[in-house]
Amino acid sequence: MSKTFAISDVAYVHRVTVGSVDPANPKAEADIQFQMDKVNECLSRAPKGRIMGIEKNFGIYQAGEHQMVLQSMTYHIGFVRKPAWLE
């Protein structure tokens, strides 16, 4: 029988941001993939984390005649204890 995840059991929260809303520093596809791999590692590697919340940010920027929409998501991943591999 598996134990139910409870917020009161969370001792450590790790934040991982995927993407960027800074037009002066846009993220390359390789950087975004690295960030998503970090999220997946937090959710699959022991001790496994659980997503507690997600912040969604976006910005609309005008560059001459062109309009850019940049977005980022910050995942709040909770752990029962701080994983040693996050050091």
Buried (B, 14 or more C-beta within 10 A) or exposed (E): EEEEEEEEEBEBEBEBBBBBBEEEEEBEEEEBEEBBEBBEBBEEEEEEBBEBEEEEEEEEEEEEEEEEEBEBBBBBBBBBEEBEEBE
